[in-house]
Amino acid sequence: MSASHKEPNYMAVFYLLAVLTAIEIGVVYLPTTKMLIAILLVGLALGKAVLVAMYFMHLKFEKRTLGIIALTPLVLCTLLIIALLPDLTGTPHKTTTTPAEQAAAVAQPEASMEAGGGEAAEATTTTQ
């Protein structure tokens, strides 16, 4: 940390964080799509995270290298979310058979196994 830097106004940062939180609460009740609400909430949360990192973690007064080190996990997390997004938006598999038909299909092989198993047992005893 630099030896001579001006002390930040922590109360101003606190009030700005409180205003951003109030805006987040208001965004939740907007009559718009859920995707837009999610994008706005993520943007506001990132803004709040930047404020906390810059002032309360004193990254504003550090060398750029430390800021890059602190920013790297955010970039990796964003890439991971983008990579996994297709898994979340896929449509579930829909079957065309009714539950009764599925139950009948399961019960039918069990009945044939019992019948087939008995014949196989008789065949082994007659060959001996």
C-alpha positions in Angstrom: 0.0 0.0 0.0 1.3 3.5 -0.8 2.6 5.4 2.2 0.9 8.6 1.3 -2.7 8.3 0.2 -5.8 10.2 1.2 -8.1 8.3 3.7 -11.2 7.3 1.8 -14.6 8.6 2.9 -16.0 5.3 4.3 -19.4 6.7 5.1 -19.9 7.9 1.6 -19.1 4.4 0.3 -21.5 2.9 2.9 -24.3 5.2 1.8 -23.6 4.4 -1.8 -23.7 0.7 -1.0 -27.0 1.2 0.8 -28.5 3.0 -2.2 -27.4 0.2 -4.5 -29.0 -2.3 -2.2 -32.3 -0.3 -2.3 -32.1 -0.2 -6.1 -31.6 -4.0 -6.1 -34.7 -4.4 -4.0 -36.6 -2.2 -6.4 -35.3 -4.1 -9.5 -36.9 -7.4 -8.1 -40.3 -5.8 -8.4 -39.9 -4.5 -11.9 -42.6 -5.7 -14.4 -40.1 -7.2 -16.8 -38.6 -10.5 -17.8 -36.7 -12.6 -15.3 -33.7 -12.6 -17.5 -33.5 -8.8 -17.5 -34.0 -8.7 -13.7 -31.2 -11.2 -13.3 -28.8 -9.2 -15.5 -29.6 -6.0 -13.6 -29.1 -7.7 -10.2 -25.8 -9.2 -11.3 -24.6 -5.8 -12.6 -25.5 -4.1 -9.4 -23.9 -6.8 -7.3 -20.7 -6.5 -9.4 -20.8 -2.7 -8.8 -21.1 -3.2 -5.1 -18.3 -5.8 -5.2 -16.0 -3.3 -7.0 -16.8 -0.6 -4.4 -16.0 -2.9 -1.5 -12.8 -4.1 -3.2 -11.6 -0.7 -4.1 -12.2 1.1 -0.8 -12.6 -1.4 2.0 -9.9 -3.8 0.7 -7.8 -0.7 -0.3 -7.2 -2.0 -3.9 -7.6 1.5 -5.2 -4.3 2.4 -3.6 -2.4 -0.7 -4.5 -0.4 -1.6 -7.6 -2.3 -2.8 -10.7 -0.9 -6.3 -10.3 -2.8 -6.9 -7.1 -6.0 -5.7 -8.7 -5.5 -8.1 -11.6 -4.8 -10.9 -9.1 -8.1 -10.1 -7.4 -10.0 -9.8 -10.7 -8.9 -13.2 -12.0 -11.4 -15.4 -10.0 -14.2 -13.2 -11.2 -13.2 -13.7 -14.8 -12.8 -17.5 -14.3 -16.2 -17.7 -12.6 -17.9 -15.7 -15.4 -16.4 -18.1 -18.0 -17.5 -21.1 -16.0 -21.1 -19.8 -15.8 -21.1 -19.1 -19.5 -19.8 -22.6 -20.2 -22.4 -24.3 -18.0 -25.4 -22.1 -19.2 -26.5 -24.5 -21.9 -26.9 -27.2 -19.3 -29.4 -25.0 -17.4 -31.4 -23.9 -20.3 -32.0 -27.3 -21.9 -35.6 -28.6 -22.2 -36.4 -31.7 -20.1 -37.1 -35.0 -21.9 -40.7 -35.6 -22.6 -42.1 -39.1 -23.2 -45.1 -39.9 -25.4 -46.2 -42.9 -23.3 -48.6 -42.6 -20.4 -47.5 -43.8 -16.9 -49.9 -46.8 -17.2 -48.2 -47.9 -20.5 -44.8 -47.5 -18.8 -45.9 -49.7 -15.9 -47.2 -52.3 -18.3 -43.9 -52.3 -20.2 -42.0 -52.9 -17.0 -44.3 -55.7 -15.8 -44.2 -57.5 -19.2 -40.5 -58.4 -19.2 -40.7 -59.5 -15.6 -43.5 -62.0 -16.5 -41.5 -63.3 -19.5 -38.4 -63.7 -17.3 -40.3 -65.9 -14.9 -41.6 -68.0 -17.6 -38.3 -68.2 -19.5 -36.4 -68.9 -16.3 -38.6 -72.0 -15.6 -38.1 -73.4 -19.0 -34.3 -72.9 -18.8 -34.2 -74.8 -15.5 -36.2 -77.7 -17.0 -33.9 -77.8 -20.0 -30.8 -78.1 -17.8 -32.4 -80.9 -15.8 -33.4 -83.0 -18.8 -29.9 -82.8 -20.4 -28.3 -84.3 -17.3 
